[in-house]
Amino acid sequence: MPYLSLCTSVETPRAAQEKLLLTLAENVSEILGKPPGVMMTSFVSGTMTMAGEAGPTAFVDLRSIGKPSTEQALALTKGLCETLGEALGIHPKRVYVNITDVPGANWGCNNKTFG
């Protein structure tokens, strides 16, 4: 934890996916103050539409234990949109970001939960 899932309509070579995910993980870790070694990321691409139109778009689902402050949530959203714009050419108005605070008791790893 945290876990970041990126779903996008932009086809991206595997090496570029991995590089982007590592960049996103580093940025999220820094903003949330969590070590990069606990981040998990995934990249899913496929057909997507937004506002009734096809084209470059993305949905970022970020889950973590501990609710980010308003400032952190804004910094996360801005940073994610900027990085996706630079890496994949997606305009910020075509990116949705969902940030979810997951109770530690509902998050498990290595035969136990964090709560």
C-alpha positions in Angstrom: 0.0 0.0 0.0 -0.5 2.5 -1.5 -1.8 1.0 -4.8 -2.1 3.0 -8.0 -4.0 1.6 -11.0 -3.7 3.5 -14.3 -6.3 2.7 -17.0 -5.8 4.5 -20.3 -6.8 4.5 -23.9 -3.2 5.3 -25.0 -1.3 2.3 -26.3 2.1 2.3 -24.7 5.1 0.0 -25.1 5.9 -2.1 -22.0 9.2 -0.4 -21.2 7.5 3.0 -21.3 4.7 1.6 -19.1 7.2 0.5 -16.5 9.1 3.8 -16.6 5.8 5.7 -16.2 4.6 3.6 -13.3 8.0 4.0 -11.5 7.7 7.8 -11.9 4.1 7.8 -10.7 5.0 5.6 -7.7 7.9 7.9 -6.8 5.7 11.0 -7.0 2.8 9.5 -5.0 5.2 8.2 -2.3 6.8 11.6 -1.9 3.5 13.5 -1.6 2.0 11.0 0.8 5.2 10.6 2.8 5.2 6.8 2.3 8.3 4.8 1.3 8.5 3.9 -2.4 9.1 0.3 -1.4 5.5 -0.2 -0.3 4.0 1.1 -3.6 2.2 -1.2 -6.0 1.2 0.0 -9.5 -0.6 -1.4 -12.5 -1.1 -0.3 -16.1 -4.1 -1.3 -18.1 -4.8 0.0 -21.6 -7.9 -0.4 -23.8 -10.8 1.3 -25.4 -12.1 4.2 -23.3 -14.4 7.2 -23.9 -14.9 10.4 -22.0 -17.6 13.0 -22.4 -19.0 11.0 -25.3 -15.8 11.0 -27.2 -13.0 8.5 -27.9 -9.4 9.8 -27.7 -6.6 9.9 -25.2 -8.0 9.6 -21.7 -7.1 8.1 -18.4 -8.6 7.0 -15.0 -6.2 6.8 -12.0 -7.4 4.8 -9.0 -5.2 5.5 -6.0 -5.9 3.6 -2.8 -4.0 4.1 0.5 -4.3 3.7 4.2 -4.8 7.2 5.7 -6.9 10.0 4.2 -4.7 12.5 2.4 -5.1 16.2 3.3 -6.9 18.5 0.9 -3.4 19.9 -0.1 -2.1 16.4 -0.7 -5.1 15.4 -2.8 -4.7 18.5 -4.9 -0.9 17.9 -5.3 -1.6 14.3 -6.2 -4.2 15.2 -8.8 -2.1 18.0 -10.3 1.1 15.8 -10.4 -0.7 12.8 -11.9 -2.3 15.0 -14.6 1.0 16.7 -15.4 2.9 13.4 -15.6 0.2 11.8 -17.8 0.2 14.8 -20.1 4.0 14.7 -20.5 4.3 10.9 -20.9 1.1 10.0 -22.8 -0.1 13.3 -24.3 -3.4 13.3 -22.3 -5.0 16.6 -21.6 -5.7 17.1 -17.9 -9.4 17.6 -18.6 -9.5 14.0 -19.9 -8.0 12.5 -16.7 -10.1 11.4 -13.7 -8.4 10.7 -10.4 -10.0 8.7 -7.6 -8.3 8.8 -4.2 -9.7 6.3 -1.7 -8.8 5.9 2.0 -8.8 2.2 2.8 -9.1 1.3 6.5 -6.0 -0.7 7.6 -8.2 -3.6 8.8 -9.4 -3.9 5.1 -5.9 -4.0 3.6 -3.9 -7.3 3.8 -0.4 -8.5 2.8 1.8 -11.4 3.9 -0.9 -13.3 5.8 -2.1 -10.3 7.9 -3.8 -6.9 7.7 -2.5 -3.5 8.5 -5.3 -2.7 11.0 
